[in-house]
Amino acid sequence: MEELITKIQEQQAKIDAIYISVEKLRKYFMWTLIVTVATVLVPLIAIIFILPSLIGSITAMYQQ
């Protein structure tokens, strides 16, 4: 009986270690996703605002 309790306690310790590891991995993936989305969306949003003025200046330069 005592052997069974010992094995259950060992399994619980391993499960706790796995949980900690999985939580670290989840946070790593979350921050990777945030950085990836930021590096893609920020330039796209900047292009939306910068491109019209850039096209306007280029067309004004060639209209003379």
Biopython code that builds the backbone (N, CA, C, O; Angstrom):
import numpy as np
from Bio.PDB.StructureBuilder import StructureBuilder

atoms = [
    (1, "MET", "N", (0.818, -1.197, 0.000)),
    (1, "MET", "CA", (0.000, 0.000, 0.000)),
    (1, "MET", "C", (0.864, 1.264, 0.000)),
    (1, "MET", "O", (0.579, 2.240, -0.693)),
    (2, "GLU", "N", (1.928, 1.205, 0.804)),
    (2, "GLU", "CA", (2.819, 2.361, 0.893)),
    (2, "GLU", "C", (3.547, 2.598, -0.434)),
    (2, "GLU", "O", (3.832, 3.734, -0.811)),
    (3, "GLU", "N", (3.838, 1.496, -1.130)),
    (3, "GLU", "CA", (4.498, 1.596, -2.442)),
    (3, "GLU", "C", (3.589, 2.302, -3.451)),
    (3, "GLU", "O", (4.049, 3.097, -4.270)),
    (4, "LEU", "N", (2.314, 2.003, -3.376)),
    (4, "LEU", "CA", (1.342, 2.642, -4.268)),
    (4, "LEU", "C", (1.263, 4.144, -4.004)),
    (4, "LEU", "O", (1.212, 4.941, -4.942)),
    (5, "ILE", "N", (1.252, 4.522, -2.749)),
    (5, "ILE", "CA", (1.209, 5.945, -2.393)),
    (5, "ILE", "C", (2.464, 6.653, -2.871)),
    (5, "ILE", "O", (2.395, 7.785, -3.352)),
    (6, "THR", "N", (3.613, 5.994, -2.744)),
    (6, "THR", "CA", (4.877, 6.566, -3.211)),
    (6, "THR", "C", (4.845, 6.779, -4.723)),
    (6, "THR", "O", (5.262, 7.829, -5.212)),
    (7, "LYS", "N", (4.352, 5.790, -5.459)),
    (7, "LYS", "CA", (4.270, 5.918, -6.917)),
    (7, "LYS", "C", (3.315, 7.043, -7.319)),
    (7, "LYS", "O", (3.596, 7.786, -8.260)),
    (8, "ILE", "N", (2.222, 7.169, -6.634)),
    (8, "ILE", "CA", (1.258, 8.236, -6.931)),
    (8, "ILE", "C", (1.890, 9.598, -6.662)),
    (8, "ILE", "O", (1.682, 10.539, -7.429)),
    (9, "GLN", "N", (2.650, 9.709, -5.594)),
    (9, "GLN", "CA", (3.318, 10.970, -5.286)),
    (9, "GLN", "C", (4.379, 11.297, -6.337)),
    (9, "GLN", "O", (4.532, 12.457, -6.719)),
    (10, "GLU", "N", (5.105, 10.294, -6.801)),
    (10, "GLU", "CA", (6.100, 10.497, -7.852)),
    (10, "GLU", "C", (5.423, 10.957, -9.140)),
    (10, "GLU", "O", (5.906, 11.865, -9.816)),
    (11, "GLN", "N", (4.313, 10.327, -9.469)),
    (11, "GLN", "CA", (3.577, 10.711, -10.673)),
    (11, "GLN", "C", (3.063, 12.145, -10.550)),
    (11, "GLN", "O", (3.102, 12.901, -11.521)),
    (12, "GLN", "N", (2.591, 12.516, -9.386)),
    (12, "GLN", "CA", (2.098, 13.878, -9.175)),
    (12, "GLN", "C", (3.226, 14.887, -9.354)),
    (12, "GLN", "O", (3.025, 15.954, -9.935)),
    (13, "ALA", "N", (4.407, 14.551, -8.855)),
    (13, "ALA", "CA", (5.555, 15.453, -9.013)),
    (13, "ALA", "C", (5.912, 15.598, -10.494)),
    (13, "ALA", "O", (6.219, 16.699, -10.951)),
    (14, "LYS", "N", (5.874, 14.505, -11.237)),
    (14, "LYS", "CA", (6.171, 14.565, -12.673)),
    (14, "LYS", "C", (5.097, 15.358, -13.422)),
    (14, "LYS", "O", (5.411, 16.131, -14.327)),
    (15, "ILE", "N", (3.852, 15.169, -13.048)),
    (15, "ILE", "CA", (2.762, 15.918, -13.681)),
    (15, "ILE", "C", (2.917, 17.405, -13.400)),
    (15, "ILE", "O", (2.689, 18.223, -14.292)),
    (16, "ASP", "N", (3.297, 17.771, -12.193)),
    (16, "ASP", "CA", (3.524, 19.187, -11.861)),
    (16, "ASP", "C", (4.667, 19.768, -12.696)),
    (16, "ASP", "O", (4.580, 20.902, -13.167)),
    (17, "ALA", "N", (5.734, 18.993, -12.877)),
    (17, "ALA", "CA", (6.863, 19.460, -13.688)),
    (17, "ALA", "C", (6.442, 19.636, -15.146)),
    (17, "ALA", "O", (6.840, 20.604, -15.793)),
    (18, "ILE", "N", (5.650, 18.719, -15.656)),
    (18, "ILE", "CA", (5.157, 18.825, -17.030)),
    (18, "ILE", "C", (4.268, 20.054, -17.180)),
    (18, "ILE", "O", (4.354, 20.763, -18.183)),
    (19, "TYR", "N", (3.426, 20.306, -16.203)),
    (19, "TYR", "CA", (2.542, 21.468, -16.252)),
    (19, "TYR", "C", (3.346, 22.766, -16.310)),
    (19, "TYR", "O", (3.026, 23.664, -17.089)),
    (20, "ILE", "N", (4.384, 22.861, -15.488)),
    (20, "ILE", "CA", (5.226, 24.061, -15.482)),
    (20, "ILE", "C", (5.898, 24.237, -16.840)),
    (20, "ILE", "O", (5.959, 25.347, -17.369)),
    (21, "SER", "N", (6.395, 23.153, -17.394)),
    (21, "SER", "CA", (7.057, 23.200, -18.694)),
    (21, "SER", "C", (6.086, 23.624, -19.800)),
    (21, "SER", "O", (6.432, 24.434, -20.660)),
    (22, "VAL", "N", (4.884, 23.079, -19.770)),
    (22, "VAL", "CA", (3.878, 23.415, -20.787)),
    (22, "VAL", "C", (3.453, 24.876, -20.664)),
    (22, "VAL", "O", (3.225, 25.533, -21.680)),
    (23, "GLU", "N", (3.345, 25.389, -19.461)),
    (23, "GLU", "CA", (2.977, 26.794, -19.276)),
    (23, "GLU", "C", (4.062, 27.723, -19.818)),
    (23, "GLU", "O", (3.755, 28.743, -20.434)),
    (24, "LYS", "N", (5.317, 27.377, -19.593)),
    (24, "LYS", "CA", (6.415, 28.173, -20.151)),
    (24, "LYS", "C", (6.357, 28.164, -21.676)),
    (24, "LYS", "O", (6.541, 29.198, -22.318)),
    (25, "LEU", "N", (6.101, 26.995, -22.245)),
    (25, "LEU", "CA", (6.009, 26.857, -23.696)),
    (25, "LEU", "C", (4.825, 27.646, -24.245)),
    (25, "LEU", "O", (4.929, 28.263, -25.305)),
    (26, "ARG", "N", (3.713, 27.631, -23.540)),
    (26, "ARG", "CA", (2.528, 28.384, -23.976)),
    (26, "ARG", "C", (2.818, 29.881, -23.990)),
    (26, "ARG", "O", (2.446, 30.582, -24.932)),
    (27, "LYS", "N", (3.478, 30.366, -22.952)),
    (27, "LYS", "CA", (3.825, 31.786, -22.914)),
    (27, "LYS", "C", (4.800, 32.144, -24.021)),
    (27, "LYS", "O", (4.689, 33.216, -24.616)),
    (28, "TYR", "N", (5.757, 31.263, -24.310)),
    (28, "TYR", "CA", (6.710, 31.494, -25.394)),
    (28, "TYR", "C", (5.975, 31.594, -26.728)),
    (28, "TYR", "O", (6.242, 32.505, -27.511)),
    (29, "PHE", "N", (5.057, 30.671, -26.994)),
    (29, "PHE", "CA", (4.292, 30.699, -28.244)),
    (29, "PHE", "C", (3.411, 31.940, -28.323)),
    (29, "PHE", "O", (3.257, 32.519, -29.398)),
    (30, "MET", "N", (2.833, 32.354, -27.204)),
    (30, "MET", "CA", (1.986, 33.540, -27.201)),
    (30, "MET", "C", (2.799, 34.775, -27.577)),
    (30, "MET", "O", (2.363, 35.569, -28.411)),
    (31, "TRP", "N", (3.969, 34.948, -26.977)),
    (31, "TRP", "CA", (4.794, 36.116, -27.292)),
    (31, "TRP", "C", (5.342, 36.044, -28.711)),
    (31, "TRP", "O", (5.492, 37.073, -29.371)),
    (32, "THR", "N", (5.641, 34.834, -29.186)),
    (32, "THR", "CA", (6.070, 34.681, -30.580)),
    (32, "THR", "C", (4.961, 35.116, -31.517)),
    (32, "THR", "O", (5.227, 35.794, -32.510)),
    (33, "LEU", "N", (3.728, 34.746, -31.227)),
    (33, "LEU", "CA", (2.589, 35.150, -32.044)),
    (33, "LEU", "C", (2.401, 36.664, -32.005)),
    (33, "LEU", "O", (2.158, 37.285, -33.041)),
    (34, "ILE", "N", (2.509, 37.258, -30.827)),
    (34, "ILE", "CA", (2.333, 38.705, -30.701)),
    (34, "ILE", "C", (3.398, 39.445, -31.501)),
    (34, "ILE", "O", (3.085, 40.398, -32.215)),
    (35, "VAL", "N", (4.651, 39.015, -31.390)),
    (35, "VAL", "CA", (5.733, 39.679, -32.124)),
    (35, "VAL", "C", (5.558, 39.488, -33.625)),
    (35, "VAL", "O", (5.790, 40.419, -34.396)),
    (36, "THR", "N", (5.155, 38.302, -34.048)),
    (36, "THR", "CA", (4.948, 38.040, -35.474)),
    (36, "THR", "C", (3.820, 38.904, -36.025)),
    (36, "THR", "O", (3.965, 39.501, -37.092)),
    (37, "VAL", "N", (2.716, 38.976, -35.324)),
    (37, "VAL", "CA", (1.589, 39.797, -35.771)),
    (37, "VAL", "C", (1.996, 41.268, -35.809)),
    (37, "VAL", "O", (1.630, 41.986, -36.739)),
    (38, "ALA", "N", (2.740, 41.716, -34.820)),
    (38, "ALA", "CA", (3.173, 43.114, -34.787)),
    (38, "ALA", "C", (4.108, 43.424, -35.946)),
    (38, "ALA", "O", (4.003, 44.493, -36.547)),
    (39, "THR", "N", (5.018, 42.515, -36.271)),
    (39, "THR", "CA", (5.951, 42.781, -37.362)),
    (39, "THR", "C", (5.278, 42.714, -38.722)),
    (39, "THR", "O", (5.817, 43.240, -39.695)),
    (40, "VAL", "N", (4.130, 42.090, -38.815)),
    (40, "VAL", "CA", (3.400, 42.052, -40.081)),
    (40, "VAL", "C", (2.389, 43.195, -40.157)),
    (40, "VAL", "O", (2.295, 43.863, -41.186)),
    (41, "LEU", "N", (1.639, 43.426, -39.094)),
    (41, "LEU", "CA", (0.567, 44.420, -39.133)),
    (41, "LEU", "C", (1.065, 45.862, -39.089)),
    (41, "LEU", "O", (0.502, 46.721, -39.768)),
    (42, "VAL", "N", (2.096, 46.145, -38.315)),
    (42, "VAL", "CA", (2.579, 47.525, -38.205)),
    (42, "VAL", "C", (3.048, 48.059, -39.559)),
    (42, "VAL", "O", (2.675, 49.175, -39.920)),
    (43, "PRO", "N", (3.850, 47.311, -40.323)),
    (43, "PRO", "CA", (4.210, 47.824, -41.650)),
    (43, "PRO", "C", (3.008, 47.968, -42.589)),
    (43, "PRO", "O", (2.955, 48.910, -43.379)),
    (44, "LEU", "N", (2.051, 47.051, -42.510)),
    (44, "LEU", "CA", (0.872, 47.158, -43.369)),
    (44, "LEU", "C", (0.060, 48.407, -43.039)),
    (44, "LEU", "O", (-0.411, 49.100, -43.941)),
    (45, "ILE", "N", (-0.102, 48.691, -41.767)),
    (45, "ILE", "CA", (-0.835, 49.889, -41.362)),
    (45, "ILE", "C", (-0.070, 51.134, -41.784)),
    (45, "ILE", "O", (-0.673, 52.115, -42.218)),
    (46, "ALA", "N", (1.249, 51.103, -41.660)),
    (46, "ALA", "CA", (2.067, 52.243, -42.085)),
    (46, "ALA", "C", (1.939, 52.464, -43.587)),
    (46, "ALA", "O", (1.868, 53.604, -44.044)),
    (47, "ILE", "N", (1.911, 51.384, -44.350)),
    (47, "ILE", "CA", (1.771, 51.506, -45.808)),
    (47, "ILE", "C", (0.430, 52.129, -46.159)),
    (47, "ILE", "O", (0.350, 52.927, -47.093)),
    (48, "ILE", "N", (-0.611, 51.788, -45.441)),
    (48, "ILE", "CA", (-1.938, 52.335, -45.720)),
    (48, "ILE", "C", (-1.923, 53.860, -45.598)),
    (48, "ILE", "O", (-2.585, 54.547, -46.375)),
    (49, "PHE", "N", (-1.182, 54.388, -44.640)),
    (49, "PHE", "CA", (-1.146, 55.833, -44.437)),
    (49, "PHE", "C", (-0.076, 56.530, -45.280)),
    (49, "PHE", "O", (-0.273, 57.674, -45.688)),
    (50, "ILE", "N", (1.034, 55.878, -45.544)),
    (50, "ILE", "CA", (2.148, 56.515, -46.253)),
    (50, "ILE", "C", (1.988, 56.431, -47.762)),
    (50, "ILE", "O", (2.350, 57.373, -48.468)),
    (51, "LEU", "N", (1.461, 55.339, -48.270)),
    (51, "LEU", "CA", (1.383, 55.118, -49.716)),
    (51, "LEU", "C", (0.587, 56.193, -50.461)),
    (51, "LEU", "O", (1.056, 56.640, -51.509)),
    (52, "PRO", "N", (-0.578, 56.635, -49.995)),
    (52, "PRO", "CA", (-1.295, 57.671, -50.743)),
    (52, "PRO", "C", (-0.500, 58.978, -50.879)),
    (52, "PRO", "O", (-0.496, 59.579, -51.953)),
    (53, "SER", "N", (0.159, 59.418, -49.830)),
    (53, "SER", "CA", (0.937, 60.652, -49.941)),
    (53, "SER", "C", (2.155, 60.446, -50.838)),
    (53, "SER", "O", (2.552, 61.358, -51.563)),
    (54, "LEU", "N", (2.743, 59.266, -50.795)),
    (54, "LEU", "CA", (3.882, 58.967, -51.663)),
    (54, "LEU", "C", (3.454, 58.956, -53.131)),
    (54, "LEU", "O", (4.151, 59.506, -53.983)),
    (55, "ILE", "N", (2.334, 58.344, -53.426)),
    (55, "ILE", "CA", (1.826, 58.334, -54.800)),
    (55, "ILE", "C", (1.481, 59.753, -55.247)),
    (55, "ILE", "O", (1.736, 60.134, -56.389)),
    (56, "GLY", "N", (0.899, 60.528, -54.335)),
    (56, "GLY", "CA", (0.571, 61.926, -54.668)),
    (56, "GLY", "C", (1.799, 62.730, -54.992)),
    (56, "GLY", "O", (1.779, 63.515, -55.940)),
    (57, "SER", "N", (2.874, 62.568, -54.241)),
    (57, "SER", "CA", (4.087, 63.334, -54.540)),
    (57, "SER", "C", (4.740, 62.871, -55.833)),
    (57, "SER", "O", (5.280, 63.688, -56.579)),
    (58, "ILE", "N", (4.699, 61.581, -56.107)),
    (58, "ILE", "CA", (5.301, 61.092, -57.339)),
    (58, "ILE", "C", (4.509, 61.584, -58.550)),
    (58, "ILE", "O", (5.107, 62.008, -59.539)),
    (59, "THR", "N", (3.189, 61.537, -58.492)),
    (59, "THR", "CA", (2.390, 62.008, -59.637)),
    (59, "THR", "C", (2.518, 63.516, -59.796)),
    (59, "THR", "O", (2.508, 64.015, -60.921)),
    (60, "ALA", "N", (2.635, 64.248, -58.706)),
    (60, "ALA", "CA", (2.816, 65.702, -58.811)),
    (60, "ALA", "C", (4.159, 66.025, -59.438)),
    (60, "ALA", "O", (4.271, 67.009, -60.169)),
    (61, "MET", "N", (5.157, 65.241, -59.178)),
    (61, "MET", "CA", (6.475, 65.459, -59.747)),
    (61, "MET", "C", (6.457, 65.257, -61.260)),
    (61, "MET", "O", (7.151, 65.975, -61.980)),
    (62, "TYR", "N", (5.695, 64.317, -61.746)),
    (62, "TYR", "CA", (5.662, 64.040, -63.180)),
    (62, "TYR", "C", (4.612, 64.859, -63.938)),
    (62, "TYR", "O", (4.585, 64.806, -65.168)),
    (63, "GLN", "N", (3.753, 65.609, -63.254)),
    (63, "GLN", "CA", (2.745, 66.403, -63.926)),
    (63, "GLN", "C", (3.278, 67.726, -64.415)),
    (63, "GLN", "O", (2.574, 68.409, -65.160)),
    (64, "GLN", "N", (4.436, 68.117, -64.058)),
    (64, "GLN", "CA", (4.978, 69.422, -64.450)),
    (64, "GLN", "C", (5.322, 69.446, -65.859)),
    (64, "GLN", "O", (5.792, 70.466, -66.363)),
]
sb = StructureBuilder()
sb.init_structure("model")
sb.init_model(0)
sb.init_chain("A")
sb.init_seg("    ")
for serial, (resi, resn, name, xyz) in enumerate(atoms, 1):
    if name == "N":
        sb.init_residue(resn, " ", resi, " ")
    sb.init_atom(name, np.array(xyz, "f"), 0.0, 1.0, " ", f" {name:<3s}", serial, name[0])
structure = sb.get_structure()
